Amino acid sequence: CYAFTIDWQDVLNTEAQYTASMVMDASSMSRCNSQGKNCSSQCADGCWDSGTSSCYNLTRLTCSPHCGHRCRGNSTASCCDDECAAGCTGSGPDHCLACRNYDDDGICVSQCPPLTLYDPSLFRDVPNPKAKYTSDGLICVSKCPDNRVLDGNACVPSCSSGKTANGSACVVCENGICPKVCNGSGEIPRSAAGQILDFETNSTLDRYQGCTHIQGYLKFSSISWSTIVDAARLDVFKDVKIIDGYLYTTRNNLTSTWDFLGNLEEIRGSSLYISGTAGYAVFSISSGSVLESLNLGSVKRIGGNVAIVRSSQLCYVTTINASLLIPSTSAWYNIYTKNQTVCDIEGMFCDVACDQDAGCWGAGPKQCVRCRYKKVDDTCINNISCPALTYDSGDGGCTPCHAQCIVGCTGEGAGACTSCKSYKDGPYCVAACPPTKHPSDSGACVTCSALCKGGCTGGLSVLGKGGCNACYLGQMDADGVVEAQCLDQTSDIAPTADNSAICSDRYLYREPIDSGSDHGGNWFCRSCSGTLRSDILSCLNCSAGTYQDGESTCLPCNSLCTGCTGPGSHQCGDAGACKHAQHDGRCVASCP
């Protein structure tokens, strides 16, 4: 009964791409009236229920065009702060009835206090001691609730893609691959009779998608290879880095390499395979006549015995220096593998960039057990020095320079570049200058004028190219044409009488939000079309035959004057402003 009294267009925000209407038939309205469900007589703009406490007050449709979004009256002085969503009780972001964006301890803000602040003395962002996080998309909090984790600057139920929870915060996963622990063979699945199956089959592979850590062991039996009919299906293991137990395979007639385990780094040996050759093995292969190269170049440690047997076409494994990968108390058996001399003749030998005393897992510079010289990422290079745009990290590796370096660098970070790709802020190469700075002709970041708001494109304190993107307070003539020079104001303007003297002989004017100009919502000191100034929010031009009395009143001139600057006959101005005649500086009815 009360909803039809509300003007719903007032409820919608100005930027909403919708219209509101409500249809109520005559019988329904009659029923409401008969039941006495009417607004109080004091509710001029509708109501939500009976009683004066439920009155609806217009907060948008009656606003001055100079208001940003909401108001509590029809004058510019009654504008609500731009961060208010549903009206206000006074000026300022602490008087909003509701917030457009976020509520920071009762103050409406466009964003919560950021996690970092730019420190101009250090030329970089530093942690903000007053940082807060967004929670439930509405409020700013200093600590996330217990049922949320911190992802960036937001408290969320779960981490976004490419991140994983580390305690109460989300961290970026290495190379975009998040840790995922999975059970290996011997855990699941079970046969129809409930017996544990200790091998992988085509139907069980999907459970390994995205796994990085295998609890238990992986076992590929002859049954596995007969049921896994498509070698591409083995790519589900491409993210596996750790196997807790052992790795076993036999009679592989499907694939000539083990590229699908190319990211495997460690086989720990928490459980062992009973091998006729090695007794108890951590890594056991009896692959038949198809496997030619293991291609396990990422493996750094195997926690026990290795038995590689009956693999008649397998090359490279006899080049491996086992002492670099297995414990000193363990053994490495290569039995009935292909003679490496024959492999060398066939071109299947370790890359020249490999340390030949350490061996390799396969062809190419990514398969070396150890590099001859240096290593960039996962690739050995045949050069004693690091290549361009990398630096020697001191462990035989060449680490890429920071992304903003060009030519080269001397170490880690944006401050170690020999020259910058884009701009330089203090000692650091940056992709763009901080918001409060602009690039000079030499590419150095230079601080904007203090009169600029929202950054600048140059060092001038003028509005436009080479100066400020916006002014805290600009200048405008009577016709609305913006003048270049920003005025001496270094903080945001609030539409209150406290600023009545800020514009001297002009008046404080706000460009309407929906003006269509680049300056909508900005404050200016604007000239009047005449010489009179009324108050901080409007320009009073008294009509002919009247004069300005005080700040906002026009009163009639003396009856002897056609125009005037005050009430007296001596204030008519020059002789042409007298209706009859002028004598001794006064307008008179007739000459004496």
C-alpha positions as CSV (number, residue, x, y, z in Angstrom):
1,C,0.0,0.0,0.0
2,Y,2.8,2.4,0.6
3,A,5.2,1.5,-2.2
4,F,3.1,3.3,-4.8
5,T,3.7,6.6,-3.0
6,I,7.4,6.4,-3.7
7,D,8.9,8.0,-6.8
8,W,11.2,5.1,-7.7
9,Q,13.1,7.2,-10.2
10,D,14.5,9.1,-7.2
11,V,15.6,5.8,-5.7
12,L,17.7,4.8,-8.8
13,N,21.2,6.2,-9.1
14,T,21.9,8.7,-11.9
15,E,24.1,6.3,-13.8
16,A,21.5,3.4,-13.7
17,Q,20.5,2.3,-17.1
18,Y,17.0,1.5,-16.0
19,T,13.6,3.2,-15.4
20,A,11.2,2.6,-12.6
21,S,7.4,2.5,-12.7
22,M,4.7,1.1,-10.5
23,V,1.2,0.3,-11.5
24,M,-1.6,-0.1,-8.9
25,D,-5.2,-0.6,-9.9
26,A,-8.0,1.5,-8.5
27,S,-9.5,-1.3,-6.3
28,S,-6.1,-1.9,-4.6
29,M,-5.7,1.8,-3.9
30,S,-9.3,1.9,-2.6
31,R,-8.6,-1.0,-0.3
32,C,-5.5,0.7,1.1
33,N,-7.4,3.9,1.7
34,S,-10.3,2.0,3.4
35,Q,-7.8,0.3,5.7
36,G,-6.3,3.6,6.6
37,K,-2.9,2.7,5.1
38,N,-2.0,6.2,4.1
39,C,1.1,8.4,4.5
40,S,1.2,10.9,7.2
41,S,0.3,14.4,6.1
42,Q,3.8,15.4,7.0
43,C,5.2,13.0,4.3
44,A,5.3,15.2,1.2
45,D,7.3,12.8,-0.9
46,G,5.7,9.5,0.0
47,C,6.4,7.0,2.7
48,W,7.4,3.5,3.5
49,D,4.8,3.0,6.2
50,S,2.4,5.0,8.4
51,G,3.8,7.5,10.8
52,T,6.2,10.5,10.4
53,S,9.3,8.3,11.0
54,S,8.6,6.4,7.7
55,C,8.5,9.5,5.4
56,Y,10.5,9.2,2.2
57,N,12.5,12.3,1.4
58,L,13.7,13.0,-2.2
59,T,17.4,12.8,-2.4
60,R,18.1,13.0,-6.1
61,L,15.3,14.5,-8.3
62,T,15.2,17.8,-6.4
63,C,19.0,18.2,-6.3
64,S,20.8,21.2,-7.7
65,P,22.6,20.2,-11.0
66,H,25.8,21.0,-9.3
67,C,25.4,18.1,-6.8
68,G,27.3,14.9,-7.5
69,H,24.7,12.3,-6.8
70,R,22.5,12.9,-3.8
71,C,21.3,15.9,-1.7
72,R,19.3,16.9,1.3
73,G,17.8,20.0,-0.3
74,N,17.6,21.9,-3.6
75,S,20.5,24.2,-3.1
76,T,24.2,23.5,-3.9
77,A,25.0,24.0,-0.3
78,S,22.7,20.9,0.4
79,C,24.7,18.6,-1.8
80,C,25.7,15.3,-0.2
81,D,29.2,14.1,-0.5
82,D,29.9,12.2,-3.7
83,E,30.4,9.0,-1.7
84,C,26.8,9.0,-0.4
85,A,24.4,6.5,-1.9
86,A,21.0,7.4,-0.4
87,G,21.0,10.9,0.9
88,C,22.7,12.4,3.9
89,T,22.2,14.3,7.1
90,G,24.9,16.9,6.5
91,S,27.9,17.7,4.4
92,G,30.9,15.4,4.3
93,P,31.4,11.6,3.8
94,D,30.7,10.9,7.5
95,H,27.1,12.1,7.1
96,C,25.9,9.6,4.5
97,L,22.8,7.5,5.1
98,A,24.5,4.7,3.0
99,C,27.8,4.4,1.1
100,R,28.2,4.2,-2.7
101,N,31.4,2.2,-2.4
102,Y,32.8,1.3,1.0
103,D,32.2,2.1,4.7
104,D,35.4,2.8,6.6
105,D,34.4,3.1,10.3
106,G,31.4,5.3,9.4
107,I,33.1,7.3,6.7
108,C,32.1,6.6,3.1
109,V,35.2,6.2,0.8
110,S,35.8,5.3,-2.8
111,Q,38.3,2.6,-1.8
112,C,39.7,1.2,1.5
113,P,43.1,2.5,2.7
114,P,45.5,0.9,0.3
115,L,48.0,-1.8,1.2
116,T,51.0,0.3,0.1
117,L,51.8,4.0,-0.2
118,Y,54.3,5.7,-2.4
119,D,57.3,7.0,-0.5
120,P,58.9,9.8,-2.5
121,S,62.1,9.6,-0.4
122,L,62.5,5.9,-1.3
123,F,61.0,6.1,-4.8
124,R,58.9,3.0,-4.2
125,D,55.7,1.8,-2.5
126,V,56.0,0.9,1.2
127,P,53.5,-0.9,3.5
128,N,50.7,1.3,4.7
129,P,50.4,1.0,8.5
130,K,46.7,2.0,8.2
131,A,45.9,-0.4,5.4
132,K,42.5,-2.1,5.4
133,Y,40.8,-4.8,3.4
134,T,37.4,-4.9,1.7
135,S,35.0,-7.5,3.3
136,D,31.8,-8.7,1.6
137,G,32.3,-5.9,-0.9
138,L,30.9,-3.3,1.5
139,I,33.1,-2.4,4.4
140,C,36.8,-1.8,5.2
141,V,38.3,-4.0,7.9
142,S,41.8,-4.2,9.5
143,K,41.6,-8.0,9.8
144,C,39.7,-10.6,7.7
145,P,36.9,-12.6,9.5
146,D,37.9,-16.1,10.5
147,N,35.9,-17.6,7.6
148,R,37.7,-15.6,5.0
149,V,41.2,-15.5,3.5
150,L,43.0,-12.4,2.3
151,D,43.4,-12.3,-1.5
152,G,45.1,-9.0,-2.5
153,N,43.1,-6.4,-0.7
154,A,39.9,-8.3,-0.3
155,C,38.6,-10.8,2.2
156,V,37.2,-13.7,0.2
157,P,35.8,-17.2,0.9
158,S,38.5,-18.9,-1.3
159,C,41.6,-17.9,-3.3
160,S,41.2,-16.8,-6.9
161,S,42.6,-18.9,-9.8
162,G,46.4,-19.2,-9.8
163,K,46.7,-18.7,-6.0
164,T,46.6,-20.9,-2.9
165,A,46.0,-20.3,0.8
166,N,49.1,-20.0,2.9
167,G,47.7,-19.5,6.4
168,S,45.1,-16.7,6.3
169,A,46.4,-15.2,3.0
170,C,46.4,-16.2,-0.6
171,V,49.8,-16.4,-2.4
172,V,50.6,-16.7,-6.1
173,C,51.4,-20.2,-7.1
174,E,54.8,-20.9,-8.6
175,N,54.6,-20.7,-12.4
176,G,50.8,-20.5,-12.0
177,I,50.6,-24.2,-10.8
178,C,49.0,-24.4,-7.4
179,P,50.0,-27.3,-5.0
180,K,47.5,-30.2,-5.1
181,V,48.1,-33.4,-3.1
182,C,46.7,-36.6,-4.6
183,N,46.6,-40.2,-3.5
184,G,48.7,-42.5,-5.7
185,S,48.3,-46.1,-6.8
186,G,47.4,-48.5,-4.0
187,E,45.0,-45.9,-2.4
188,I,42.2,-45.8,-5.0
189,P,40.4,-47.2,-7.0
190,R,39.2,-50.6,-5.8
191,S,37.9,-53.5,-7.8
192,A,34.3,-54.6,-7.7
193,A,35.3,-57.2,-5.0
194,G,36.9,-54.4,-3.0
195,Q,40.5,-55.4,-3.7
196,I,42.9,-52.5,-4.0
197,L,44.3,-52.2,-7.6
198,D,48.0,-51.2,-7.6
199,F,48.3,-49.8,-11.1
200,E,46.9,-46.9,-13.2
201,T,44.4,-47.4,-16.0
202,N,42.8,-45.2,-18.6
203,S,39.7,-44.8,-16.4
204,T,41.7,-43.6,-13.3
205,L,43.9,-41.0,-14.9
206,D,41.6,-38.0,-14.5
207,R,42.0,-37.9,-10.8
208,Y,45.6,-36.8,-11.3
209,Q,44.7,-33.7,-13.3
210,G,46.6,-30.8,-11.7
211,C,48.3,-32.9,-9.0
212,T,51.7,-31.6,-7.9
213,H,52.3,-34.0,-5.0
214,I,51.6,-37.8,-5.1
215,Q,51.1,-39.4,-1.7
216,G,51.9,-43.1,-2.1
217,Y,53.4,-44.5,-5.3
218,L,52.8,-44.6,-9.0
219,K,52.7,-47.9,-10.7
220,F,52.3,-48.6,-14.4
221,S,51.9,-52.3,-15.1
222,S,51.5,-54.1,-18.3
223,I,47.7,-53.9,-17.7
224,S,48.1,-50.1,-17.4
225,W,49.8,-49.8,-20.8
226,S,47.3,-52.0,-22.5
227,T,44.3,-49.9,-21.2
228,I,45.9,-46.4,-21.7
229,V,45.4,-46.3,-25.4
230,D,46.2,-42.6,-26.0
231,A,49.6,-41.4,-24.9
232,A,48.2,-37.8,-24.7
233,R,46.1,-39.0,-21.7
234,L,49.4,-39.2,-19.7
235,D,49.6,-35.4,-19.7
236,V,47.5,-35.4,-16.5
237,F,50.9,-36.0,-14.8
238,K,52.6,-33.0,-16.3
239,D,52.4,-30.9,-13.0
240,V,53.7,-33.7,-10.7
241,K,56.8,-32.5,-8.8
242,I,57.0,-34.9,-5.8
243,I,56.2,-38.7,-5.4
244,D,56.3,-39.7,-1.8
245,G,56.7,-43.4,-2.5
246,Y,58.2,-45.1,-5.6
247,L,57.8,-44.9,-9.3
248,Y,57.5,-48.2,-11.2
249,T,56.8,-49.2,-14.8
250,T,57.0,-52.3,-16.9
251,R,56.5,-53.3,-20.5
252,N,55.7,-49.8,-21.9
253,N,54.7,-50.2,-25.5
254,L,52.9,-46.8,-25.8
255,T,55.4,-44.0,-25.5
256,S,59.1,-43.5,-26.4
257,T,59.8,-40.9,-23.8
258,W,58.5,-39.9,-20.3
259,D,57.9,-36.2,-21.2
260,F,54.6,-36.5,-19.2
261,L,56.7,-36.5,-16.0
262,G,59.0,-33.7,-17.2
263,N,58.4,-31.6,-14.1
264,L,59.1,-34.4,-11.6
265,E,61.8,-33.2,-9.1
266,E,61.9,-35.8,-6.4
267,I,61.0,-39.4,-5.7
268,R,61.3,-39.7,-1.9
269,G,61.0,-43.4,-1.3
270,S,58.7,-43.5,1.7
271,S,57.5,-46.8,0.2
272,L,59.6,-49.2,-1.8
273,Y,59.0,-51.6,-4.8
274,I,60.3,-55.1,-4.4
275,S,62.7,-55.5,-7.3
276,G,64.4,-58.7,-8.3
277,T,67.4,-56.7,-9.4
278,A,67.7,-54.0,-6.7
279,G,65.9,-55.7,-3.8
280,Y,63.9,-52.6,-2.7
281,A,63.8,-49.9,-5.3
282,V,62.6,-46.3,-5.3
283,F,62.7,-46.1,-9.1
284,S,62.2,-49.2,-11.1
285,I,61.8,-49.5,-14.9
286,S,61.5,-52.6,-17.1
287,S,60.0,-51.0,-20.2
288,G,60.6,-53.3,-23.1
289,S,61.6,-52.1,-26.6
290,V,59.8,-48.8,-27.1
291,L,61.2,-46.4,-24.5
292,E,64.2,-44.5,-25.9
293,S,64.6,-41.6,-23.5
294,L,63.3,-40.8,-20.0
295,N,63.5,-37.0,-20.4
296,L,63.3,-36.5,-16.6
297,G,65.6,-33.5,-16.7
298,S,63.9,-31.8,-13.7
299,V,64.7,-34.7,-11.2
300,K,67.1,-33.5,-8.5
301,R,66.8,-36.4,-6.0
302,I,65.9,-40.0,-5.8
303,G,65.7,-41.4,-2.2
304,G,67.0,-44.9,-2.7
305,N,67.9,-47.7,-5.2
306,V,67.3,-47.3,-8.9
307,A,66.8,-50.3,-11.2
308,I,66.6,-49.7,-14.9
309,V,66.4,-53.1,-16.6
310,R,65.2,-54.8,-19.8
311,S,64.8,-51.6,-21.7
312,S,66.6,-52.5,-24.9
313,Q,66.2,-49.1,-26.7
314,L,66.8,-46.8,-23.8
315,C,69.7,-44.4,-24.2
316,Y,71.3,-41.8,-22.0
317,V,70.7,-43.4,-18.5
318,T,74.2,-45.0,-18.5
319,T,75.7,-41.5,-18.7
320,I,74.2,-40.4,-15.4
321,N,76.5,-39.9,-12.5
322,A,74.3,-41.6,-9.9
323,S,76.1,-40.0,-6.9
324,L,74.5,-36.7,-7.8
325,L,71.0,-38.0,-7.4
326,I,70.8,-40.9,-4.9
327,P,72.1,-41.3,-1.4
328,S,75.6,-42.7,-0.9
329,T,74.2,-45.9,0.6
330,S,72.0,-46.6,-2.4
331,A,72.8,-48.3,-5.8
332,W,71.9,-47.6,-9.4
333,Y,71.5,-50.5,-11.7
334,N,71.4,-50.2,-15.5
335,I,70.9,-53.7,-17.0
336,Y,70.0,-54.6,-20.5
337,T,69.7,-51.0,-21.7
338,K,71.1,-49.8,-25.0
339,N,74.8,-49.4,-25.2
340,Q,75.5,-45.7,-25.1
341,T,78.3,-46.1,-27.7
342,V,75.6,-47.2,-30.1
343,C,73.3,-44.4,-29.0
344,D,76.1,-41.9,-29.7
345,I,76.5,-43.2,-33.2
346,E,72.8,-42.8,-33.7
347,G,73.0,-39.2,-32.5
348,M,71.4,-39.8,-29.1
349,F,74.1,-38.2,-26.9
350,C,74.1,-35.5,-24.2
351,D,74.0,-31.9,-25.3
352,V,77.3,-30.0,-25.5
353,A,76.0,-27.6,-22.8
354,C,75.8,-30.5,-20.3
355,D,78.6,-31.4,-17.9
356,Q,79.7,-34.7,-19.5
357,D,80.8,-36.1,-16.2
358,A,77.3,-35.7,-14.8
359,G,75.4,-37.1,-17.7
360,C,71.9,-36.4,-18.9
361,W,68.3,-37.8,-19.1
362,G,67.8,-37.1,-22.8
363,A,68.6,-34.9,-25.7
364,G,68.9,-31.2,-25.5
365,P,70.1,-28.6,-23.0
366,K,67.1,-29.1,-20.7
367,Q,68.0,-32.7,-19.9
368,C,71.4,-32.2,-18.3
369,V,72.0,-33.6,-14.8
370,R,74.3,-30.6,-14.3
371,C,75.4,-27.8,-16.6
372,R,78.8,-27.4,-18.1
373,Y,78.8,-23.7,-17.6
374,K,75.7,-21.7,-16.8
375,K,71.9,-22.2,-16.7
376,V,69.1,-19.9,-17.6
377,D,65.8,-20.9,-16.1
378,D,65.7,-24.7,-16.8
379,T,68.2,-24.6,-19.8
380,C,71.9,-25.1,-19.8
381,I,73.9,-22.7,-22.0
382,N,77.2,-23.4,-23.7
383,N,78.8,-20.2,-22.6
384,I,81.0,-19.3,-19.6
385,S,79.2,-15.9,-19.2
386,C,75.6,-15.1,-18.7
387,P,73.7,-13.8,-21.8
388,A,72.3,-10.4,-22.2
389,L,69.5,-9.3,-19.9
390,T,70.5,-11.8,-17.3
391,Y,72.9,-11.7,-14.3
392,D,75.1,-14.3,-12.6
393,S,73.2,-15.3,-9.4
394,G,76.2,-17.0,-8.0
395,D,75.0,-20.6,-8.0
396,G,75.8,-21.4,-11.6
397,G,72.5,-19.9,-12.7
398,C,71.8,-16.8,-14.9
399,T,68.7,-15.0,-13.6
400,P,66.7,-12.8,-15.9
401,C,67.0,-9.0,-15.3
402,H,63.9,-7.1,-14.1
403,A,61.3,-6.6,-16.8
404,Q,62.0,-2.9,-17.0
405,C,65.7,-3.3,-17.7
406,I,67.1,-2.8,-21.1
407,V,70.7,-3.7,-22.3
408,G,71.5,-5.5,-19.0
409,C,71.7,-5.4,-15.2
410,T,74.1,-5.9,-12.4
411,G,71.8,-7.8,-10.1
412,E,68.2,-8.4,-8.9
413,G,65.4,-5.8,-9.1
414,A,64.5,-2.6,-10.9
415,G,67.3,-0.7,-9.2
416,A,70.0,-2.8,-10.8
417,C,69.3,-2.0,-14.5
418,T,72.1,-0.5,-16.6
419,S,69.4,1.5,-18.4
420,C,65.6,1.7,-18.4
421,K,63.1,0.4,-20.9
422,S,60.5,3.0,-20.0
423,Y,61.0,5.6,-17.2
424,K,63.2,6.0,-14.2
425,D,62.0,7.1,-10.8
426,G,64.9,7.8,-8.6
427,P,67.2,4.7,-8.9
428,Y,64.4,2.4,-10.1
429,C,63.2,1.6,-13.7
430,V,59.4,1.7,-13.8
431,A,56.8,1.0,-16.5
432,A,55.0,4.3,-15.7
433,C,55.7,7.2,-13.4
434,P,53.7,7.3,-10.1
435,P,50.4,9.2,-10.2
436,T,51.9,12.3,-8.6
437,K,54.8,12.5,-11.2
438,H,55.2,13.0,-14.9
439,P,58.0,11.8,-17.2
440,S,60.6,14.4,-18.3
441,D,62.1,14.5,-21.8
442,S,65.0,12.3,-20.5
443,G,62.5,9.7,-19.1
444,A,63.0,10.7,-15.4
445,C,59.9,10.9,-13.2
446,V,59.4,14.5,-11.9
447,T,56.9,15.6,-9.2
448,C,53.7,17.3,-10.4
449,S,52.8,20.8,-9.2
450,A,51.1,20.8,-5.8
451,L,48.1,22.5,-7.4
452,C,47.4,19.4,-9.6
453,K,44.7,16.9,-8.8
454,G,44.7,13.4,-10.3
455,G,48.2,13.6,-11.8
456,C,49.7,15.6,-14.6
457,T,51.4,15.4,-18.0
458,G,54.0,18.1,-17.3
459,G,55.4,20.4,-14.7
460,L,53.1,23.4,-15.3
461,S,50.3,24.3,-12.9
462,V,47.9,24.9,-15.7
463,L,44.9,22.7,-16.7
464,G,45.7,20.7,-19.8
465,K,48.6,19.3,-21.8
466,G,51.9,19.9,-20.1
467,G,50.2,20.6,-16.8
468,C,47.5,19.2,-14.5
469,N,44.9,16.6,-15.4
470,A,42.6,18.4,-13.0
471,C,42.8,21.3,-10.5
472,Y,41.8,21.2,-6.9
473,L,40.3,24.6,-7.8
474,G,40.2,25.9,-11.4
475,Q,39.1,29.2,-12.9
476,M,36.1,29.8,-15.3
477,D,34.7,32.8,-16.9
478,A,31.1,33.9,-16.9
479,D,30.4,31.9,-20.1
480,G,31.7,28.7,-18.7
481,V,35.0,28.7,-20.5
482,V,37.8,27.2,-18.4
483,E,40.9,29.3,-17.9
484,A,44.2,27.5,-17.8
485,Q,45.9,28.4,-14.5
486,C,45.0,26.4,-11.5
487,L,44.4,28.4,-8.3
488,D,46.3,28.1,-5.1
489,Q,44.4,25.3,-3.5
490,T,46.0,22.0,-2.6
491,S,43.1,20.0,-1.1
492,D,39.6,19.0,-2.0
493,I,36.8,21.6,-1.9
494,A,33.6,21.1,0.1
495,P,30.5,23.1,-0.8
496,T,30.2,24.9,2.5
497,A,30.0,28.6,3.5
498,D,33.4,28.1,5.1
499,N,34.9,28.6,1.7
500,S,33.0,31.9,1.1
501,A,36.2,33.9,0.7
502,I,38.2,31.4,-1.4
503,C,37.3,32.9,-4.8
504,S,37.8,36.6,-4.0
505,D,35.6,38.5,-6.5
506,R,34.3,35.4,-8.2
507,Y,31.9,32.7,-6.9
508,L,32.5,29.1,-6.1
509,Y,31.0,27.0,-8.8
510,R,30.8,23.2,-9.4
511,E,30.6,21.9,-13.0
512,P,27.5,19.6,-13.1
513,I,28.3,15.9,-13.1
514,D,26.4,15.3,-16.2
515,S,27.6,18.4,-18.0
516,G,29.3,16.3,-20.7
517,S,32.6,18.1,-20.3
518,D,35.9,16.7,-19.1
519,H,35.5,18.8,-15.9
520,G,32.2,17.4,-14.6
521,G,32.1,17.5,-10.8
522,N,35.2,19.8,-10.5
523,W,35.2,23.1,-8.6
524,F,35.9,26.5,-10.2
525,C,36.0,30.1,-9.3
526,R,33.6,31.4,-11.9
527,S,33.1,35.0,-13.0
528,C,29.7,36.6,-12.8
529,S,28.3,38.0,-16.0
530,G,28.0,41.3,-14.3
531,T,30.0,42.9,-11.5
532,L,28.0,41.6,-8.6
533,R,28.8,38.6,-6.5
534,S,26.2,37.1,-4.2
535,D,27.6,34.1,-2.3
536,I,29.8,31.1,-2.7
537,L,27.3,29.2,-4.7
538,S,25.6,31.5,-7.2
539,C,26.0,34.8,-9.0
540,L,23.4,37.5,-8.4
541,N,22.7,40.0,-11.3
542,C,20.2,42.5,-10.1
543,S,17.7,43.8,-12.8
544,A,17.6,47.3,-14.1
545,G,16.3,49.8,-11.5
546,T,17.5,47.7,-8.5
547,Y,20.8,47.3,-6.6
548,Q,22.4,44.5,-4.6
549,D,21.9,44.8,-0.8
550,G,24.2,42.5,1.1
551,E,24.9,39.1,-0.3
552,S,21.6,38.0,-1.9
553,T,19.0,40.7,-2.1
554,C,18.1,43.2,-4.9
555,L,16.3,46.3,-3.7
556,P,14.6,49.2,-5.8
557,C,16.7,52.2,-6.6
558,N,15.6,55.7,-5.5
559,S,12.6,56.9,-7.5
560,L,14.8,59.6,-9.1
561,C,17.2,57.1,-10.5
562,T,17.1,54.8,-13.5
563,G,19.9,52.7,-12.2
564,C,22.0,52.8,-9.0
565,T,24.5,51.3,-6.7
566,G,22.6,52.0,-3.5
567,P,19.4,53.5,-2.1
568,G,20.3,57.2,-2.1
569,S,19.7,59.8,-4.9
570,H,23.5,60.4,-4.8
571,Q,24.0,56.7,-5.7
572,C,22.4,56.8,-9.1
573,G,25.7,56.9,-11.0
574,D,26.4,59.4,-13.8
575,A,24.0,62.0,-15.1
576,G,22.5,59.6,-17.6
577,A,21.1,57.5,-14.7
578,C,18.9,60.3,-13.4
579,K,15.2,60.3,-14.5
580,H,15.0,64.1,-14.5
581,A,18.1,66.1,-13.7
582,Q,21.3,66.1,-11.7
583,H,22.4,68.8,-9.3
584,D,25.5,68.7,-7.1
585,G,26.0,65.0,-7.7
586,R,22.4,64.1,-6.9
587,C,19.4,63.2,-9.0
588,V,16.6,65.8,-8.5
589,A,13.0,66.2,-9.8
590,S,13.8,69.6,-11.3
591,C,16.6,72.1,-11.4
592,P,16.5,74.7,-8.6
